[in-house]
């Protein structure tokens, strides 16, 4: 399985002013595999330390954080000879020993020649208020579930993924059926590594669903383990309400769907906790499509999505038969899975911060809107075959954007006022826009 993040790690390795690196991401998105694969392929040796239930490491970091002392102990613990030039040091589940996080500051200041990567679920890293976090002394890399192109390659379709990246849409069109079949599978399986490996090994969708349900159960157990006790019931209620929120025609988040009479202030902590853990993406509304978009954010209106389309499929009870009935899966739950899929690809690109726009009187709404260079780009998602883009037309007539994007089941085509991009090509959209935007 190849992850694009390997290239990010190679770039980090080659930085002259390299800092210790923290990989952030929700539980089970593949952080441990990524670090070990990087160590195996890019270094002579890898000193891997798992801090989970590791009393020796708790004792080590409760004492003096002298780097030489720590390196001696890490060498003994990992049974690997550590030298600065040829060894990758990995701190896994680092949230279990908060002072190990603090020690990264001293590695940066006193031993910057060492290659050191730390990872742990955001669940733990975000929730140690007494930890002296090494602000400014570390770099960060965010890891997400596999995107559609990574998924396609993992299932043995690397050539199809590379063809999409080439943007040869006349040739891409010849393989439209294969891309659509892969996309159906992605809607059901999603991008969580364990679910993908299960399908590769067994070709059994039932087993995939069992893996997903087990992951969802583990997240709920994490609520109880890591969150403040008083917040746990509200975290569960908010988390379980998301499929119902997204299945509405207007996907704006409504607190009343969590519980009748629910108020925003009751669920602020629960929402922030889920966002910090990487389990939920929050897409804010902007009142005006102008630079910078964040300056025009309406903090009272937003949409919530989960981290993975496959997990949303499991939470929503998507019937396996939907994969067999033409393109029905793309319209399931009023297109909620499709909007989740598009949002997930945009987020994973790390080149886009998506918002959405709606007119004050609700006469028009654009599913996603984002900045690329000095341009504001509106994007409308069409899960059904009906390609009327009324809201997009209203938006374009009013604001006259340089680019307007419609994502749909139709083939690529460039019209006077918009670009239609097939659903299965969303991954390449950021690069397409960057290539056409001078100075980016």
C-alpha positions as CSV (number, residue, x, y, z in Angstrom):
1,X,0.0,0.0,0.0
2,X,1.5,3.4,-1.0
3,X,0.7,6.6,0.8
4,X,1.3,10.0,-0.7
5,X,2.5,11.1,2.8
6,X,5.7,9.1,2.2
7,X,6.8,11.9,-0.2
8,X,6.0,14.5,2.5
9,X,8.3,12.6,4.9
10,X,11.1,12.4,2.3
11,X,10.8,16.2,1.9
12,X,11.0,16.6,5.7
13,X,14.1,14.4,5.8
14,X,15.9,16.6,3.3
15,X,15.1,19.9,5.0
16,X,18.2,21.7,6.2
17,X,16.3,23.3,9.1
18,X,14.5,20.1,10.0
19,X,12.6,19.9,13.3
20,X,11.2,16.8,15.1
21,X,8.0,15.9,13.3
22,X,4.6,15.1,14.9
23,X,2.2,13.1,12.7
24,X,-1.4,14.1,13.6
25,X,-4.5,12.1,12.6
26,X,-7.4,10.2,14.0
27,X,-6.9,6.7,15.4
28,X,-6.4,4.0,12.8
29,X,-5.6,6.2,9.8
30,X,-2.2,4.5,9.3
31,X,0.3,6.5,11.3
32,X,2.2,3.6,12.7
33,X,2.5,1.8,9.3
34,X,3.6,5.1,7.7
35,X,6.4,5.7,10.2
36,X,7.7,2.2,10.0
37,X,7.5,2.1,6.2
38,X,9.4,5.4,6.1
39,X,12.1,4.0,8.4
40,X,12.4,0.8,6.5
41,X,12.7,2.4,3.1
42,X,14.7,5.6,3.8
43,X,17.1,4.7,6.7
44,X,19.5,2.0,7.5
45,X,18.0,1.5,11.0
46,X,14.8,2.3,12.8
47,X,14.5,2.7,16.5
48,X,10.8,2.2,17.2
49,X,9.4,3.0,20.7
50,X,5.8,2.3,21.6
51,X,4.8,4.3,24.7
52,X,1.5,2.5,25.3
53,X,1.5,0.8,28.7
54,X,5.3,1.2,28.7
55,X,6.3,1.7,32.3
56,X,10.0,1.9,31.5
57,X,9.4,4.9,29.2
58,X,7.2,6.6,31.8
59,X,10.0,6.3,34.3
60,X,12.6,7.5,31.8
61,X,10.7,10.7,30.9
62,X,9.6,11.5,34.4
63,X,13.3,12.3,35.1
64,X,15.9,14.6,33.6
65,X,15.2,15.3,29.9
66,X,18.9,15.4,29.0
67,X,19.1,14.2,25.4
68,X,22.2,12.0,25.8
69,X,20.6,10.3,28.7
70,X,17.4,9.7,26.7
71,X,19.3,8.4,23.6
72,X,21.1,5.9,25.8
73,X,17.8,4.6,27.1
74,X,16.1,4.6,23.7
75,X,19.0,2.5,22.3
76,X,18.5,-0.1,25.1
77,X,14.7,-0.1,24.8
78,X,14.7,-0.5,21.0
79,X,17.7,-2.8,20.8
80,X,18.9,-0.6,17.9
81,X,22.2,1.3,17.6
82,X,21.2,4.9,17.2
83,X,23.4,7.2,15.2
84,X,22.3,10.6,13.9
85,X,22.9,10.0,10.2
86,X,21.4,6.6,9.6
87,X,18.7,6.0,12.2
88,X,15.0,7.1,12.4
89,X,13.7,7.4,15.9
90,X,10.0,6.8,16.3
91,X,7.9,7.7,19.3
92,X,4.5,5.9,18.8
93,X,1.4,6.5,21.0
94,X,3.4,9.4,22.4
95,X,0.3,10.9,24.1
96,X,0.6,8.2,26.8
97,X,3.8,9.8,28.1
98,X,3.3,13.6,27.8
99,X,6.8,14.4,28.9
100,X,8.1,12.6,25.8
101,X,6.4,15.3,23.8
102,X,8.1,17.9,25.9
103,X,11.5,16.3,25.2
104,X,11.2,17.1,21.5
105,X,12.0,20.7,22.4
106,X,15.4,19.5,23.7
107,X,16.1,17.3,20.7
108,X,15.5,20.4,18.5
109,X,17.6,22.7,20.6
110,X,20.4,20.4,21.6
111,X,20.5,17.5,19.0
112,X,18.9,18.7,15.8
113,X,21.0,16.3,13.8
114,X,18.7,13.3,14.9
115,X,15.8,12.3,12.8
116,X,12.8,11.9,15.2
117,X,9.1,11.4,14.4
118,X,6.3,11.2,17.0
119,X,2.7,10.1,16.5
120,X,-0.3,9.5,18.6
121,X,-4.0,9.9,18.1
122,X,-5.2,13.5,18.5
123,X,-7.4,12.1,21.2
124,X,-4.4,12.0,23.5
125,X,-2.3,14.8,22.2
126,X,-5.1,17.4,22.6
127,X,-6.0,16.5,26.1
128,X,-3.0,16.9,28.3
129,X,-3.3,20.5,29.7
130,X,-0.4,20.0,32.0
131,X,2.0,19.1,29.2
132,X,4.6,21.7,28.2
133,X,4.0,21.4,24.5
134,X,7.1,22.3,22.3
135,X,5.5,25.2,20.5
136,X,7.7,26.3,17.6
137,X,10.1,23.4,18.1
138,X,8.3,20.8,16.0
139,X,6.9,20.4,12.5
140,X,3.5,18.8,11.8
141,X,2.2,16.4,9.2
142,X,-1.6,15.6,9.0
143,X,-2.5,12.1,8.0
144,X,-6.0,11.3,6.7
145,X,-7.7,8.1,5.4
146,X,-6.6,7.0,1.9
147,X,-8.0,9.3,-0.8
148,X,-9.6,7.8,-3.9
149,X,-6.4,7.6,-6.0
150,X,-4.5,5.9,-3.1
151,X,-7.5,3.5,-2.7
152,X,-7.5,2.7,-6.4
153,X,-3.8,1.9,-6.4
154,X,-4.1,-0.2,-3.3
155,X,-6.8,-2.3,-5.1
156,X,-4.4,-3.0,-8.0
157,X,-5.4,-0.1,-10.3
158,X,-2.3,2.1,-10.2
159,X,-2.4,2.6,-14.0
160,X,-5.9,4.0,-13.7
161,X,-4.8,6.4,-10.9
162,X,-1.8,7.5,-13.0
163,X,-4.0,8.1,-16.0
164,X,-6.2,10.4,-14.0
165,X,-3.2,12.3,-12.8
166,X,-2.1,12.8,-16.4
167,X,-5.4,14.7,-17.1
168,X,-5.7,13.0,-20.5
169,X,-9.5,13.2,-20.2
170,X,-10.2,11.8,-23.7
171,X,-8.4,8.6,-22.7
172,X,-9.9,8.7,-19.2
173,X,-13.4,8.7,-20.8
174,X,-12.6,5.3,-22.3
175,X,-12.3,3.8,-18.9
176,X,-15.2,5.6,-17.3
177,X,-16.9,2.3,-16.3
178,X,-13.9,1.1,-14.4
179,X,-13.6,4.4,-12.5
180,X,-17.3,4.3,-11.6
181,X,-17.0,0.8,-10.3
182,X,-14.0,1.7,-8.2
183,X,-15.8,4.8,-6.9
184,X,-18.8,2.6,-5.8
185,X,-16.4,0.4,-3.9
186,X,-14.8,3.5,-2.3
187,X,-18.1,4.8,-1.1
188,X,-18.7,1.5,0.7
189,X,-15.1,0.5,1.9
190,X,-13.8,4.1,2.3
191,X,-10.2,5.0,3.1
192,X,-9.5,3.4,6.5
193,X,-6.4,1.2,6.0
194,X,-7.8,-1.8,8.0
195,X,-11.0,-1.9,6.0
196,X,-9.1,-1.7,2.7
197,X,-6.7,-4.5,3.7
198,X,-9.7,-6.6,4.8
199,X,-11.2,-6.3,1.4
200,X,-8.0,-7.0,-0.5
201,X,-7.5,-10.1,1.6
202,X,-11.1,-11.5,1.5
203,X,-13.0,-9.6,-1.2
204,X,-15.9,-9.8,1.3
205,X,-17.9,-6.6,1.9
206,X,-19.5,-8.1,5.0
207,X,-16.1,-8.4,6.6
208,X,-15.4,-4.8,5.6
209,X,-18.5,-3.7,7.4
210,X,-17.5,-5.7,10.5
211,X,-14.1,-3.9,10.5
212,X,-15.8,-0.5,10.1
213,X,-18.3,-1.2,13.0
214,X,-15.4,-2.3,15.1
215,X,-13.6,1.0,14.4
216,X,-16.7,3.0,15.2
217,X,-17.1,1.1,18.5
218,X,-13.4,1.8,19.3
219,X,-14.0,5.5,18.8
220,X,-16.9,5.5,21.2
221,X,-14.8,3.7,23.7
222,X,-12.2,6.4,23.3
223,X,-14.9,9.0,24.2
224,X,-15.1,7.4,27.6
225,X,-11.4,6.9,28.0
226,X,-10.1,10.3,27.0
227,X,-12.9,12.9,27.2
228,X,-14.1,14.7,30.4
229,X,-16.7,12.6,32.0
230,X,-19.4,15.3,31.9
231,X,-18.9,15.7,28.1
232,X,-19.1,12.0,27.1
233,X,-22.9,11.7,26.7
234,X,-23.0,14.9,24.5
235,X,-20.1,13.8,22.4
236,X,-21.9,10.5,21.7
237,X,-25.2,12.3,20.9
238,X,-23.5,14.7,18.5
239,X,-21.5,12.0,16.8
240,X,-24.5,9.8,16.2
241,X,-26.5,12.7,14.9
242,X,-24.2,13.4,11.9
243,X,-25.7,10.9,9.4
244,X,-29.2,12.4,10.1
245,X,-27.7,15.9,9.7
246,X,-26.2,15.1,6.3
247,X,-29.3,13.3,5.0
248,X,-31.3,16.5,5.0
249,X,-31.6,18.5,1.8
250,X,-30.1,21.5,3.5
251,X,-27.1,20.0,5.3
252,X,-26.6,23.0,7.7
253,X,-26.1,21.6,11.2
254,X,-29.2,21.8,13.4
255,X,-28.7,21.3,17.1
256,X,-32.4,20.3,17.4
257,X,-31.6,17.1,15.5
258,X,-29.3,16.0,18.4
259,X,-32.1,16.4,21.0
260,X,-35.2,18.5,21.0
261,X,-34.5,21.9,22.5
262,X,-30.7,21.4,22.3
263,X,-28.6,24.6,22.4
264,X,-25.3,25.4,20.9
265,X,-23.6,26.2,24.2
266,X,-24.4,22.7,25.5
267,X,-22.5,21.0,22.7
268,X,-19.6,23.4,22.1
269,X,-17.1,21.3,24.1
270,X,-18.3,18.0,22.5
271,X,-17.9,19.5,19.0
272,X,-14.5,20.9,19.6
273,X,-13.4,17.6,21.1
274,X,-14.5,15.6,18.0
275,X,-12.8,18.2,15.7
276,X,-9.6,18.1,17.6
277,X,-9.6,14.3,17.5
278,X,-9.8,14.4,13.7
279,X,-13.1,12.5,13.7
280,X,-15.2,15.4,12.4
281,X,-14.6,18.1,9.7
282,X,-16.4,21.4,10.2
283,X,-17.2,23.4,7.1
284,X,-18.2,27.0,7.8
285,X,-20.5,29.3,5.9
286,X,-19.2,32.5,4.4
287,X,-21.4,35.5,3.9
288,X,-19.3,36.9,1.0
289,X,-17.0,35.2,-1.4
290,X,-14.1,37.6,-0.9
291,X,-10.4,37.4,0.2
292,X,-9.7,36.1,2.7
293,X,-12.7,33.8,3.1
294,X,-12.1,33.3,6.8
295,X,-12.8,37.0,7.4
296,X,-16.4,36.5,6.1
297,X,-17.2,33.3,8.1
298,X,-20.6,33.1,9.7
299,X,-19.8,31.2,12.9
300,X,-23.5,30.3,13.5
301,X,-23.9,28.3,10.3
302,X,-21.8,25.3,9.4
303,X,-21.9,21.7,8.2
304,X,-20.3,18.7,9.9
305,X,-18.8,15.7,8.1
306,X,-17.1,12.6,9.4
307,X,-13.5,11.6,8.6
308,X,-14.3,8.9,6.1
309,X,-17.0,8.1,3.6
310,X,-16.8,4.4,4.3
311,X,-17.5,5.0,8.0
312,X,-20.4,7.3,7.1
313,X,-21.7,4.5,4.9
314,X,-21.5,2.2,8.0
315,X,-23.1,4.7,10.3
316,X,-25.9,5.3,7.8
317,X,-26.6,1.7,7.2
318,X,-25.9,1.7,3.5
319,X,-27.3,-1.4,1.9
320,X,-24.8,-3.5,0.0
321,X,-27.3,-3.9,-2.8
322,X,-26.9,-0.2,-3.6
323,X,-23.6,-1.1,-5.2
324,X,-25.4,-3.2,-7.8
325,X,-28.2,-0.9,-8.8
326,X,-26.7,1.3,-11.5
327,X,-25.4,4.6,-10.0
328,X,-27.9,4.6,-7.1
329,X,-25.2,4.6,-4.5
330,X,-24.2,8.2,-5.5
331,X,-27.7,9.5,-4.7
332,X,-28.2,7.5,-1.5
333,X,-29.2,9.6,1.6
334,X,-30.0,12.5,-0.7
335,X,-26.5,12.7,-2.0
336,X,-24.9,12.9,1.5
337,X,-22.3,10.3,0.7
338,X,-21.3,12.1,-2.4
339,X,-20.9,15.4,-0.6
340,X,-18.9,13.6,2.1
341,X,-16.7,12.0,-0.6
342,X,-16.0,15.3,-2.3
343,X,-15.2,17.1,1.0
344,X,-12.9,14.3,2.0
345,X,-10.8,14.5,-1.2
346,X,-10.6,18.3,-0.9
347,X,-9.4,18.1,2.8
348,X,-6.9,15.3,2.0
349,X,-5.3,17.4,-0.7
350,X,-4.0,19.8,2.0
351,X,-4.2,22.6,-0.6
352,X,-7.7,23.7,0.1
353,X,-9.7,24.9,3.1
354,X,-13.3,24.5,2.1
355,X,-16.3,26.6,3.2
356,X,-19.7,26.9,1.8
357,X,-21.7,29.9,0.6
358,X,-25.5,30.6,0.8
359,X,-27.5,33.7,-0.1
360,X,-29.0,35.6,2.9
361,X,-32.5,34.7,1.9
362,X,-31.7,31.1,1.0
363,X,-32.3,31.6,-2.7
364,X,-29.0,29.9,-3.6
365,X,-26.3,27.8,-2.0
366,X,-22.9,26.6,-3.2
367,X,-21.8,23.3,-1.7
368,X,-18.1,24.3,-1.3
369,X,-16.1,27.4,-1.9
370,X,-12.4,27.9,-1.4
371,X,-9.3,30.0,-2.2
372,X,-6.7,28.9,-4.7
373,X,-4.0,31.6,-5.0
374,X,-5.8,34.9,-5.5
375,X,-9.0,33.2,-6.8
376,X,-12.2,32.2,-5.0
377,X,-13.6,29.0,-6.6
378,X,-17.2,27.9,-6.2
379,X,-17.9,24.2,-6.5
380,X,-21.3,22.5,-6.8
381,X,-21.8,18.8,-6.3
382,X,-24.3,16.9,-8.4
383,X,-25.0,13.3,-7.3
384,X,-27.9,12.8,-9.7
385,X,-27.9,12.9,-13.5
386,X,-29.8,16.2,-13.4
387,X,-27.1,18.7,-14.1
388,X,-29.0,22.0,-13.7
389,X,-26.8,24.2,-11.7
390,X,-29.2,27.0,-10.7
391,X,-27.3,28.1,-7.6
392,X,-24.0,28.1,-9.5
393,X,-25.5,30.2,-12.3
394,X,-26.9,32.7,-9.7
395,X,-23.5,32.8,-8.0
396,X,-21.5,33.3,-11.3
397,X,-23.9,36.0,-12.6
398,X,-23.5,37.9,-9.3
399,X,-19.7,37.4,-8.5
400,X,-18.2,36.5,-11.9
401,X,-15.5,34.1,-10.7
402,X,-12.5,33.1,-12.8
403,X,-13.3,29.4,-12.2
404,X,-16.6,27.6,-11.5
405,X,-16.6,23.9,-10.9
406,X,-19.4,21.4,-11.2
407,X,-18.7,17.8,-9.9
408,X,-21.0,15.2,-11.4
409,X,-21.3,11.8,-13.1
410,X,-20.8,13.4,-16.5
411,X,-17.5,13.5,-18.4
412,X,-15.0,16.3,-18.3
413,X,-15.9,19.3,-20.3
414,X,-15.0,22.9,-20.3
415,X,-17.9,25.3,-21.0
416,X,-17.9,29.1,-21.2
417,X,-18.7,29.6,-17.6
418,X,-17.9,26.4,-15.8
419,X,-15.8,23.2,-15.8
420,X,-17.6,19.9,-15.4
421,X,-15.3,17.4,-13.6
422,X,-16.3,13.7,-13.2
423,X,-16.8,12.6,-9.6
424,X,-13.9,10.2,-9.8
425,X,-11.5,13.0,-10.7
426,X,-12.0,15.2,-7.7
427,X,-8.5,14.3,-6.4
428,X,-6.8,16.1,-9.3
429,X,-8.9,19.3,-9.0
430,X,-6.5,21.2,-6.7
431,X,-3.5,20.6,-9.0
432,X,-5.6,21.5,-12.1
433,X,-6.5,24.9,-10.6
434,X,-3.0,25.6,-9.3
435,X,-1.6,24.9,-12.8
436,X,-4.0,27.5,-14.3
437,X,-3.4,30.1,-11.6
438,X,-0.2,32.2,-12.1
439,X,2.1,32.7,-9.1
440,X,0.9,29.6,-7.1
